[in-house]
């Protein structure tokens, strides 16, 4: 059996199980968002493998078979469900599919202008209430039967219970110009308020009974009571929203259906609205996503329909849904995805945090590729493995986390996550501190933090926006564990954090991507090799470039070349004494450092050749500065020196040709006089620079 077929079969079985729990027993075990995510994965796999699609698939079915405890009743007209959309791109794709099928443009460009809104709107938008759909059959204006959706063809006769719902008229009244047909099928939604859910759950808990998971399940459970008196005590509500049977040919739009229903005394949702463009739909959906908490009932999005009844009918049905309608849902804060790998990051305090690398998935409007596993006790509690299908939750301004494992989708190839016995940063042994695993080297976390801060500093990679506080936050959240992890960050990792947003996250990622191109000298300085400052890094870079003699030098080349240098070779370089040579030698022979270099290479860091020293009046001379200069800062003086061809060293060595002195010159002046090194005042230095400009 192929991997795709195995996955499809497992998904179908799992979805059917949870669908039965949801529709038949009103006892969901997973959230709606998780269920939707599983459905979407199955739909995608079936789209990629159309030869594996068959009518028994959950993607081709509506609802579930009716319960045996109620009399079954057939629908005169099939009740379909809706295809879901979660983004603007998916809404645009839906409209394009409909227009292609109908060979007709739905949107009139002029109709989107306020002054041109005279013809009927192309779209009708209804709040998608979290309840259950029902068919109401009227004969001569009297309610004679009520049928639940069931599987879309056969439902349950719940007439007696529906008669207890005040929002559903028992008798229709002609309040307007349109007469009531002898036979009429009206569609509506039965639901319950948030307040009633809280009241009944308090009662359930007081009686030692299981509380209802949400308003939808309470509404379904209440409507399916065998005793109508219990249903009556639950204060069910309803809106009516559609007419399935034939009505007057003068009714040409879905908007008019609502006007018609209102004229017969039905209960219509006052918040439904027309829309003349997709932009209006987007704005309406965004507004209701913000206002949804203020409603007395639960909604999870909007239902968008072609307002023109003729076009809606002509669009027909695809699979289990009408082509001319779509459920534009609010952003889900949960989704399912697969764990590709688990990386261990070391925080500021030396705590080892496992972070899952995920198959990218959209959660709350952001594409997530990483999620924290918090600690290894949490891994044990969840029973999570590499390769598992998991539920990812985004709640508040924190990095998304894994909250559940779907073991039913395991293939048998999943791998257990081992608890590390050594720190991934310095190789020290680890110890347990409560639920945390920590590096036994108490300086490890802080040293790693300082290393990262140096790496992004101005003289190194110069990544603007990645200051100390941001580095601390990224370490605490497990987003980074070493310098190489900086270049694996993406916008979604950052935008979910407090005080970050899409714009600031995007700006930082752009800055990180810009910083990937760096000269070899700055790169060597950024590595934080002990006792290697900017000047020493520059000297080492020039020697490496000479020895490698490649047009392009890779980071792997640098790592290998660094290992080739003996202590004697390193000490031959100017400004490098025995201690500095030993530090460089040890750094390049450390296996962890070589691993980090490989990670930086894989992360896309590109080395550029160190700029050649400019030729000028100071060319060939090495300078040192001591004391405070009156007209310029030391960094500015260094820049002027190098622009004139000079070489700046922070300390006096045997290669130093000139020492520039300012006020309060210290021991360096005495050292220069003792060694017979030429001494310039600031005025002499400025005159030399002026001469270079003439």
NORNOR-V852681 format. One record per residue. N is the residue number from 1. RES is the residue in one small letter. PSI is psi in whole degrees, 0 to 359 (none if undefined). Layout:
# NORNOR-V852681
n:N res:RES psi:PSI
n:N res:RES psi:PSI
This chain:
# NORNOR-V852681
n:1 res:x psi:130
n:2 res:x psi:160
n:3 res:x psi:321
n:4 res:x psi:315
n:5 res:x psi:319
n:6 res:x psi:316
n:7 res:x psi:317
n:8 res:x psi:314
n:9 res:x psi:318
n:10 res:x psi:318
n:11 res:x psi:315
n:12 res:x psi:315
n:13 res:x psi:316
n:14 res:x psi:317
n:15 res:x psi:318
n:16 res:x psi:320
n:17 res:x psi:311
n:18 res:x psi:330
n:19 res:x psi:319
n:20 res:x psi:318
n:21 res:x psi:320
n:22 res:x psi:308
n:23 res:x psi:323
n:24 res:x psi:321
n:25 res:x psi:0
n:26 res:x psi:41
n:27 res:x psi:68
n:28 res:x psi:144
n:29 res:x psi:353
n:30 res:x psi:160
n:31 res:x psi:161
n:32 res:x psi:322
n:33 res:x psi:319
n:34 res:x psi:318
n:35 res:x psi:314
n:36 res:x psi:320
n:37 res:x psi:320
n:38 res:x psi:318
n:39 res:x psi:317
n:40 res:x psi:322
n:41 res:x psi:317
n:42 res:x psi:317
n:43 res:x psi:318
n:44 res:x psi:316
n:45 res:x psi:320
n:46 res:x psi:327
n:47 res:x psi:323
n:48 res:x psi:337
n:49 res:x psi:66
n:50 res:x psi:335
n:51 res:x psi:348
n:52 res:x psi:358
n:53 res:x psi:134
n:54 res:x psi:168
n:55 res:x psi:340
n:56 res:x psi:352
n:57 res:x psi:143
n:58 res:x psi:336
n:59 res:x psi:343
n:60 res:x psi:6
n:61 res:x psi:162
n:62 res:x psi:130
n:63 res:x psi:220
n:64 res:x psi:166
n:65 res:x psi:147
n:66 res:x psi:155
n:67 res:x psi:155
n:68 res:x psi:345
n:69 res:x psi:348
n:70 res:x psi:157
n:71 res:x psi:133
n:72 res:x psi:147
n:73 res:x psi:135
n:74 res:x psi:144
n:75 res:x psi:135
n:76 res:x psi:329
n:77 res:x psi:131
n:78 res:x psi:142
n:79 res:x psi:117
n:80 res:x psi:164
n:81 res:x psi:187
n:82 res:x psi:147
n:83 res:x psi:146
n:84 res:x psi:147
n:85 res:x psi:143
n:86 res:x psi:0
n:87 res:x psi:167
n:88 res:x psi:322
n:89 res:x psi:319
n:90 res:x psi:326
n:91 res:x psi:317
n:92 res:x psi:319
n:93 res:x psi:321
n:94 res:x psi:311
n:95 res:x psi:318
n:96 res:x psi:322
n:97 res:x psi:318
n:98 res:x psi:315
n:99 res:x psi:321
n:100 res:x psi:318
n:101 res:x psi:319
n:102 res:x psi:348
n:103 res:x psi:43
n:104 res:x psi:140
n:105 res:x psi:127
n:106 res:x psi:321
n:107 res:x psi:130
n:108 res:x psi:118
n:109 res:x psi:326
n:110 res:x psi:328
n:111 res:x psi:343
n:112 res:x psi:350
n:113 res:x psi:135
n:114 res:x psi:321
n:115 res:x psi:345
n:116 res:x psi:5
n:117 res:x psi:65
n:118 res:x psi:325
n:119 res:x psi:169
n:120 res:x psi:141
n:121 res:x psi:145
n:122 res:x psi:338
n:123 res:x psi:148
n:124 res:x psi:133
n:125 res:x psi:126
n:126 res:x psi:145
n:127 res:x psi:132
n:128 res:x psi:97
n:129 res:x psi:140
n:130 res:x psi:82
n:131 res:x psi:214
n:132 res:x psi:140
n:133 res:x psi:152
n:134 res:x psi:145
n:135 res:x psi:132
n:136 res:x psi:118
n:137 res:x psi:124
n:138 res:x psi:137
n:139 res:x psi:123
n:140 res:x psi:37
n:141 res:x psi:357
n:142 res:x psi:137
n:143 res:x psi:120
n:144 res:x psi:341
n:145 res:x psi:147
n:146 res:x psi:130
n:147 res:x psi:130
n:148 res:x psi:167
n:149 res:x psi:316
n:150 res:x psi:230
n:151 res:x psi:12
n:152 res:x psi:337
n:153 res:x psi:321
n:154 res:x psi:131
n:155 res:x psi:199
n:156 res:x psi:137
n:157 res:x psi:110
n:158 res:x psi:34
n:159 res:x psi:312
n:160 res:x psi:321
n:161 res:x psi:321
n:162 res:x psi:330
n:163 res:x psi:346
n:164 res:x psi:355
n:165 res:x psi:116
n:166 res:x psi:330
n:167 res:x psi:350
n:168 res:x psi:115
n:169 res:x psi:133
n:170 res:x psi:331
n:171 res:x psi:129
n:172 res:x psi:145
n:173 res:x psi:136
n:174 res:x psi:101
n:175 res:x psi:350
n:176 res:x psi:206
n:177 res:x psi:341
n:178 res:x psi:127
n:179 res:x psi:157
n:180 res:x psi:123
n:181 res:x psi:155
n:182 res:x psi:321
n:183 res:x psi:129
n:184 res:x psi:131
n:185 res:x psi:113
n:186 res:x psi:139
n:187 res:x psi:141
n:188 res:x psi:179
n:189 res:x psi:130
n:190 res:x psi:131
n:191 res:x psi:181
n:192 res:x psi:154
n:193 res:x psi:160
n:194 res:x psi:322
n:195 res:x psi:320
n:196 res:x psi:325
n:197 res:x psi:314
n:198 res:x psi:319
n:199 res:x psi:313
n:200 res:x psi:324
n:201 res:x psi:326
n:202 res:x psi:320
n:203 res:x psi:318
n:204 res:x psi:314
n:205 res:x psi:323
n:206 res:x psi:329
n:207 res:x psi:6
n:208 res:x psi:22
n:209 res:x psi:161
n:210 res:x psi:129
n:211 res:x psi:157
n:212 res:x psi:143
n:213 res:x psi:324
n:214 res:x psi:177
n:215 res:x psi:326
n:216 res:x psi:315
n:217 res:x psi:327
n:218 res:x psi:317
n:219 res:x psi:315
n:220 res:x psi:316
n:221 res:x psi:325
n:222 res:x psi:321
n:223 res:x psi:336
n:224 res:x psi:17
n:225 res:x psi:136
n:226 res:x psi:340
n:227 res:x psi:110
n:228 res:x psi:335
n:229 res:x psi:324
n:230 res:x psi:318
n:231 res:x psi:316
n:232 res:x psi:328
n:233 res:x psi:350
n:234 res:x psi:355
n:235 res:x psi:53
n:236 res:x psi:153
n:237 res:x psi:168
n:238 res:x psi:146
n:239 res:x psi:144
n:240 res:x psi:139
n:241 res:x psi:354
n:242 res:x psi:161
n:243 res:x psi:120
n:244 res:x psi:331
n:245 res:x psi:175
n:246 res:x psi:142
n:247 res:x psi:187
n:248 res:x psi:140
n:249 res:x psi:346
n:250 res:x psi:346
n:251 res:x psi:106
n:252 res:x psi:350
n:253 res:x psi:159
n:254 res:x psi:327
n:255 res:x psi:320
n:256 res:x psi:330
n:257 res:x psi:316
n:258 res:x psi:321
n:259 res:x psi:320
n:260 res:x psi:312
n:261 res:x psi:318
n:262 res:x psi:323
n:263 res:x psi:345
n:264 res:x psi:4
n:265 res:x psi:13
n:266 res:x psi:164
n:267 res:x psi:115
n:268 res:x psi:139
n:269 res:x psi:119
n:270 res:x psi:350
n:271 res:x psi:354
n:272 res:x psi:154
n:273 res:x psi:161
n:274 res:x psi:162
n:275 res:x psi:140
n:276 res:x psi:354
n:277 res:x psi:166
n:278 res:x psi:326
n:279 res:x psi:322
n:280 res:x psi:323
n:281 res:x psi:316
n:282 res:x psi:316
n:283 res:x psi:320
n:284 res:x psi:316
n:285 res:x psi:318
n:286 res:x psi:321
n:287 res:x psi:318
n:288 res:x psi:334
n:289 res:x psi:327
n:290 res:x psi:325
n:291 res:x psi:355
n:292 res:x psi:325
n:293 res:x psi:335
n:294 res:x psi:345
n:295 res:x psi:149
n:296 res:x psi:348
n:297 res:x psi:166
n:298 res:x psi:137
n:299 res:x psi:153
n:300 res:x psi:20
n:301 res:x psi:201
n:302 res:x psi:152
n:303 res:x psi:124
n:304 res:x psi:126
n:305 res:x psi:150
n:306 res:x psi:125
n:307 res:x psi:329
n:308 res:x psi:116
n:309 res:x psi:322
n:310 res:x psi:315
n:311 res:x psi:321
n:312 res:x psi:316
n:313 res:x psi:317
n:314 res:x psi:330
n:315 res:x psi:333
n:316 res:x psi:203
n:317 res:x psi:141
n:318 res:x psi:118
n:319 res:x psi:247
n:320 res:x psi:11
n:321 res:x psi:147
n:322 res:x psi:135
n:323 res:x psi:332
n:324 res:x psi:15
n:325 res:x psi:156
n:326 res:x psi:146
n:327 res:x psi:111
n:328 res:x psi:96
n:329 res:x psi:156
n:330 res:x psi:159
n:331 res:x psi:126
n:332 res:x psi:139
n:333 res:x psi:9
n:334 res:x psi:149
n:335 res:x psi:164
n:336 res:x psi:146
n:337 res:x psi:185
n:338 res:x psi:138
n:339 res:x psi:119
n:340 res:x psi:321
n:341 res:x psi:168
n:342 res:x psi:125
n:343 res:x psi:145
n:344 res:x psi:121
n:345 res:x psi:149
n:346 res:x psi:122
n:347 res:x psi:184
n:348 res:x psi:326
n:349 res:x psi:8
n:350 res:x psi:5
n:351 res:x psi:135
n:352 res:x psi:120
n:353 res:x psi:122
n:354 res:x psi:130
n:355 res:x psi:130
n:356 res:x psi:133
n:357 res:x psi:122
n:358 res:x psi:156
n:359 res:x psi:121
n:360 res:x psi:136
n:361 res:x psi:144
n:362 res:x psi:125
n:363 res:x psi:119
n:364 res:x psi:33
n:365 res:x psi:3
n:366 res:x psi:138
n:367 res:x psi:119
n:368 res:x psi:133
n:369 res:x psi:353
n:370 res:x psi:150
n:371 res:x psi:139
n:372 res:x psi:144
n:373 res:x psi:5
n:374 res:x psi:292
n:375 res:x psi:175
n:376 res:x psi:340
n:377 res:x psi:323
n:378 res:x psi:323
n:379 res:x psi:318
n:380 res:x psi:319
n:381 res:x psi:316
n:382 res:x psi:334
n:383 res:x psi:31
n:384 res:x psi:145
n:385 res:x psi:160
n:386 res:x psi:128
n:387 res:x psi:351
n:388 res:x psi:151
n:389 res:x psi:126
n:390 res:x psi:162
n:391 res:x psi:124
n:392 res:x psi:130
n:393 res:x psi:137
n:394 res:x psi:117
n:395 res:x psi:115
n:396 res:x psi:194
n:397 res:x psi:59
n:398 res:x psi:160
n:399 res:x psi:138
n:400 res:x psi:149
n:401 res:x psi:158
n:402 res:x psi:126
n:403 res:x psi:344
n:404 res:x psi:157
n:405 res:x psi:134
n:406 res:x psi:88
n:407 res:x psi:337
n:408 res:x psi:343
n:409 res:x psi:11
n:410 res:x psi:143
n:411 res:x psi:346
n:412 res:x psi:353
n:413 res:x psi:3
n:414 res:x psi:150
n:415 res:x psi:139
n:416 res:x psi:152
n:417 res:x psi:117
n:418 res:x psi:143
n:419 res:x psi:125
n:420 res:x psi:146
n:421 res:x psi:349
n:422 res:x psi:151
n:423 res:x psi:131
n:424 res:x psi:347
n:425 res:x psi:305
n:426 res:x psi:3
n:427 res:x psi:4
n:428 res:x psi:158
n:429 res:x psi:157
n:430 res:x psi:160
n:431 res:x psi:158
n:432 res:x psi:135
n:433 res:x psi:89
n:434 res:x psi:235
n:435 res:x psi:356
n:436 res:x psi:150
n:437 res:x psi:127
n:438 res:x psi:153
n:439 res:x psi:136
n:440 res:x psi:343
n:441 res:x psi:106
n:442 res:x psi:339
n:443 res:x psi:352
n:444 res:x psi:306
n:445 res:x psi:312
n:446 res:x psi:321
n:447 res:x psi:319
n:448 res:x psi:319
n:449 res:x psi:311
n:450 res:x psi:326
n:451 res:x psi:316
n:452 res:x psi:317
n:453 res:x psi:319
n:454 res:x psi:318
n:455 res:x psi:323
n:456 res:x psi:3
n:457 res:x psi:172
n:458 res:x psi:317
n:459 res:x psi:349
n:460 res:x psi:244
n:461 res:x psi:343
n:462 res:x psi:55
n:463 res:x psi:104
n:464 res:x psi:139
n:465 res:x psi:351
n:466 res:x psi:67
n:467 res:x psi:187
n:468 res:x psi:315
n:469 res:x psi:322
n:470 res:x psi:318
n:471 res:x psi:316
n:472 res:x psi:317
n:473 res:x psi:317
n:474 res:x psi:322
n:475 res:x psi:316
n:476 res:x psi:324
n:477 res:x psi:354
n:478 res:x psi:15
n:479 res:x psi:328
n:480 res:x psi:151
n:481 res:x psi:340
n:482 res:x psi:180
n:483 res:x psi:327
n:484 res:x psi:331
n:485 res:x psi:337
n:486 res:x psi:322
n:487 res:x psi:0
n:488 res:x psi:358
n:489 res:x psi:150
n:490 res:x psi:173
n:491 res:x psi:319
n:492 res:x psi:328
n:493 res:x psi:325
n:494 res:x psi:320
n:495 res:x psi:339
n:496 res:x psi:352
n:497 res:x psi:153
n:498 res:x psi:139
n:499 res:x psi:6
n:500 res:x psi:153
n:501 res:x psi:184
n:502 res:x psi:318
n:503 res:x psi:311
n:504 res:x psi:324
n:505 res:x psi:317
n:506 res:x psi:317
n:507 res:x psi:317
n:508 res:x psi:318
n:509 res:x psi:321
n:510 res:x psi:320
n:511 res:x psi:319
n:512 res:x psi:317
n:513 res:x psi:323
n:514 res:x psi:321
n:515 res:x psi:350
n:516 res:x psi:340
n:517 res:x psi:115
n:518 res:x psi:146
n:519 res:x psi:156
n:520 res:x psi:322
n:521 res:x psi:316
n:522 res:x psi:325
n:523 res:x psi:313
n:524 res:x psi:322
n:525 res:x psi:320
n:526 res:x psi:332
n:527 res:x psi:342
n:528 res:x psi:34
n:529 res:x psi:124
n:530 res:x psi:134
n:531 res:x psi:10
n:532 res:x psi:104
n:533 res:x psi:192
n:534 res:x psi:319
n:535 res:x psi:315
n:536 res:x psi:320
n:537 res:x psi:323
n:538 res:x psi:317
n:539 res:x psi:316
n:540 res:x psi:322
n:541 res:x psi:318
n:542 res:x psi:323
n:543 res:x psi:318
n:544 res:x psi:316
n:545 res:x psi:323
n:546 res:x psi:317
n:547 res:x psi:324
n:548 res:x psi:323
n:549 res:x psi:38
n:550 res:x psi:153
n:551 res:x psi:317
n:552 res:x psi:132
n:553 res:x psi:122
n:554 res:x psi:162
n:555 res:x psi:327
n:556 res:x psi:319
n:557 res:x psi:317
n:558 res:x psi:316
n:559 res:x psi:316
n:560 res:x psi:320
n:561 res:x psi:321
n:562 res:x psi:323
n:563 res:x psi:336
n:564 res:x psi:336
n:565 res:x psi:126
n:566 res:x psi:169
n:567 res:x psi:322
n:568 res:x psi:316
n:569 res:x psi:316
n:570 res:x psi:322
n:571 res:x psi:345
n:572 res:x psi:340
n:573 res:x psi:144
n:574 res:x psi:145
n:575 res:x psi:7
n:576 res:x psi:111
n:577 res:x psi:187
n:578 res:x psi:317
n:579 res:x psi:317
n:580 res:x psi:318
n:581 res:x psi:317
n:582 res:x psi:321
n:583 res:x psi:315
n:584 res:x psi:316
n:585 res:x psi:312
n:586 res:x psi:322
n:587 res:x psi:313
n:588 res:x psi:343
n:589 res:x psi:7
n:590 res:x psi:124
n:591 res:x psi:324
n:592 res:x psi:317
n:593 res:x psi:322
n:594 res:x psi:324
n:595 res:x psi:318
n:596 res:x psi:321
n:597 res:x psi:318
n:598 res:x psi:321
n:599 res:x psi:320
n:600 res:x psi:321
n:601 res:x psi:313
n:602 res:x psi:334
n:603 res:x psi:354
n:604 res:x psi:17
n:605 res:x psi:130
n:606 res:x psi:126
n:607 res:x psi:137
n:608 res:x psi:153
n:609 res:x psi:141
n:610 res:x psi:135
n:611 res:x psi:140
n:612 res:x psi:144
n:613 res:x psi:138
n:614 res:x psi:146
n:615 res:x psi:136
n:616 res:x psi:190
n:617 res:x psi:338
n:618 res:x psi:6
n:619 res:x psi:141
n:620 res:x psi:357
n:621 res:x psi:144
n:622 res:x psi:132
n:623 res:x psi:153
n:624 res:x psi:147
n:625 res:x psi:137
n:626 res:x psi:146
n:627 res:x psi:180
n:628 res:x psi:123
n:629 res:x psi:143
n:630 res:x psi:327
n:631 res:x psi:357
n:632 res:x psi:158
n:633 res:x psi:166
n:634 res:x psi:317
n:635 res:x psi:324
n:636 res:x psi:319
n:637 res:x psi:319
n:638 res:x psi:317
n:639 res:x psi:318
n:640 res:x psi:320
n:641 res:x psi:309
n:642 res:x psi:326
n:643 res:x psi:334
n:644 res:x psi:9
n:645 res:x psi:357
n:646 res:x psi:166
n:647 res:x psi:128
n:648 res:x psi:133
n:649 res:x psi:142
n:650 res:x psi:335
n:651 res:x psi:162
n:652 res:x psi:129
n:653 res:x psi:182
n:654 res:x psi:344
n:655 res:x psi:353
n:656 res:x psi:128
n:657 res:x psi:323
n:658 res:x psi:140
n:659 res:x psi:123
n:660 res:x psi:127
n:661 res:x psi:141
n:662 res:x psi:199
n:663 res:x psi:149
n:664 res:x psi:42
n:665 res:x psi:140
n:666 res:x psi:219
n:667 res:x psi:337
n:668 res:x psi:327
n:669 res:x psi:317
n:670 res:x psi:321
n:671 res:x psi:320
n:672 res:x psi:316
n:673 res:x psi:321
n:674 res:x psi:323
n:675 res:x psi:356
n:676 res:x psi:28
n:677 res:x psi:140
n:678 res:x psi:138
n:679 res:x psi:130
n:680 res:x psi:140
n:681 res:x psi:172
n:682 res:x psi:322
n:683 res:x psi:317
n:684 res:x psi:317
n:685 res:x psi:316
n:686 res:x psi:322
n:687 res:x psi:322
n:688 res:x psi:320
n:689 res:x psi:319
n:690 res:x psi:324
n:691 res:x psi:328
n:692 res:x psi:340
n:693 res:x psi:341
n:694 res:x psi:none
